[in-house]
Amino acid sequence: MASVSYIKLLRDNGFYVVGINAVDSELASYYCNEFHRVPLVTDEDNYIKAISNIEFDVFVPWLDEEHILFSKRECSFSSKILTSPAETIQITTDKFKTYEFCVSNGINTAKKKNVAPAFVRAKFSRGSKNAKVVSDQDELDKLDKSKFLCQEILHGTEYTVDILCSAEGEYIYGVPRKRLEAVNVSTISQVDMDDAIIAFCKDICDKLKFAGPINIQVFMDNHEISLVEINPRLAGTSILTIKSGFDLFSDSIRMFLGEKVDTNYTTKNGMKMYRFYDELYI
């Protein structure tokens, strides 16, 4: 579970961590200072009601579905939610709107394509879920084009760029991570402070207002950079960026709480992370 790394990080940095889950979690109870079982986020009213009964200073949404919910619903703790503006959430969590944003703002991304082979993603999807290459034209023709975005297949090296933005939407710092090996998510990743990729992502942040930690995924092929997707949240493997010297998670919380943060970051360029299974015995 990627969340364990972040819980450990926050506790090591002196934060009191309150965890939530839709099922009872002995693991969460072990690592968090406090744990609460809450309804699924799809049960919107009861989910919000459960959260409102918990004491906390800042709520950090982990799932896209949480960001979407809070972008359209006001609640008693709205001022405590670390998330980007509603318009940004609506654009970045909808693959169609993200594509239209890119076209309107001159941001390079894979062009739409209705001839196989094509890369297909659901309009609303997270990570690699409902994303695949379709090589059969009949299969591509049968897809509901109102629910799936069909694009050219990108090639090259895949990067995830971890970025911290201020509450006012100002780009503060970004660290690209090169994916070396993956099974749905990165299992081997390396910090690569490529100036062109950083500039590409900063341009996106200049055109769309974010707040807190986000990540942008791109491909680089022969020096050409193409956007894959924008995620208005922390990535599952951002812990590499944090360990390299850029703690965008802890600092985003400190900034949200009004604390002064030193943003003169120095990262260990070339640092690698190997992710593997481990065991916990309780």
Secondary structure, DSSP 8 states (H G I E B T S, - for coil): -HHHHHHHHHHHTT---EEEESS--HHHHHHSSEEEE---TTSHHHHHHHHHTS--S-B---SHHHHHHHHH---TTGGGB----HHHHHHHT-HHHHHHHHHHHT--B--B--SSSEEEEESS--TTTTEEEE--HHHHHHS-TTTEEEE----SEEEEEEEEE-TT--EEEEEEEEEEEESSSEEEEEE---HHHHHHHHHHHHHS---EEEEEEEEEETTEEEEEEEESS--TTTHHHHHTT--HHHHHHHHHTT----------TT-EEE--------
